[in-house]
Amino acid sequence: MLSTSCAEKPKPPPAPQIIYVYPPAVYTQLCEKTPFTGSTFGDAVVALQMAQNELDICASRIEGLIKWQRENTGKTQ
């Protein structure tokens, strides 16, 4: 029969590790903001179109982050 002495203490279980999961880098890029350098109404229209395109790109990144978060919530806990 095997017995352990009181001097031998059982090892405690290892501490849980935190695993961080980050979203894809494409979703965490900074959004561009082109400065307005024009001086005419035509320049303003072009700048507005550029700003709208930049906002569309930025919004798609945020939508990607939200989708990624919904797909990955709770999987690593």
C-alpha positions as CSV (number, residue, x, y, z in Angstrom):
1,M,0.0,0.0,0.0
2,L,1.4,3.4,-1.0
3,S,1.0,6.3,1.3
4,T,2.2,9.9,1.3
5,S,3.7,11.5,4.2
6,C,2.5,14.8,5.7
7,A,5.7,16.4,4.6
8,E,4.8,16.0,0.9
9,K,2.4,18.6,-0.2
10,P,0.5,18.1,-3.4
11,K,1.4,20.6,-6.1
12,P,-1.4,23.2,-6.7
13,P,-2.9,23.3,-10.2
14,P,-1.3,25.8,-12.6
15,A,-2.9,29.3,-12.7
16,P,-5.2,29.9,-15.6
17,Q,-3.6,31.8,-18.5
18,I,-5.3,34.7,-20.2
19,I,-5.2,34.4,-24.0
20,Y,-5.8,37.6,-25.9
21,V,-7.3,37.4,-29.4
22,Y,-6.9,40.4,-31.5
23,P,-9.0,41.3,-34.6
24,P,-7.3,41.2,-38.0
25,A,-5.0,44.1,-38.6
26,V,-7.0,45.3,-41.7
27,Y,-9.8,46.3,-39.3
28,T,-7.6,48.3,-37.0
29,Q,-5.9,50.6,-39.5
30,L,-6.4,54.3,-39.0
31,C,-9.0,56.0,-41.2
32,E,-7.6,58.5,-43.7
33,K,-8.6,62.2,-43.5
34,T,-7.4,64.1,-46.6
35,P,-7.1,67.8,-45.8
36,F,-9.0,70.3,-47.9
37,T,-6.5,72.4,-49.9
38,G,-8.8,73.7,-52.6
39,S,-10.1,77.2,-53.2
40,T,-13.1,76.8,-55.5
41,F,-16.6,75.3,-55.3
42,G,-15.4,72.6,-57.7
43,D,-12.5,71.8,-55.4
44,A,-15.0,71.5,-52.5
45,V,-17.1,69.0,-54.5
46,V,-14.1,66.9,-55.3
47,A,-13.0,67.0,-51.6
48,L,-16.5,66.0,-50.5
49,Q,-16.4,63.0,-52.8
50,M,-13.0,62.0,-51.4
51,A,-14.3,62.4,-47.9
52,Q,-17.4,60.2,-48.6
53,N,-15.1,57.5,-50.0
54,E,-12.9,57.7,-46.9
55,L,-15.9,57.5,-44.7
56,D,-17.2,54.4,-46.6
57,I,-13.9,52.7,-46.1
58,C,-13.8,53.5,-42.4
59,A,-17.3,52.4,-41.9
60,S,-16.6,49.1,-43.6
61,R,-13.7,48.5,-41.2
62,I,-16.0,49.2,-38.2
63,E,-18.6,46.8,-39.7
64,G,-15.8,44.2,-40.1
65,L,-14.8,44.7,-36.4
66,I,-18.4,44.3,-35.3
67,K,-18.8,41.1,-37.4
68,W,-15.5,39.7,-36.1
69,Q,-16.5,40.4,-32.5
70,R,-19.8,38.7,-32.9
71,E,-18.2,35.7,-34.5
72,N,-15.5,35.4,-31.8
73,T,-17.2,36.4,-28.6
74,G,-17.0,33.7,-26.0
75,K,-14.9,31.3,-28.0
76,T,-11.7,32.0,-26.0
77,Q,-13.1,32.1,-22.5
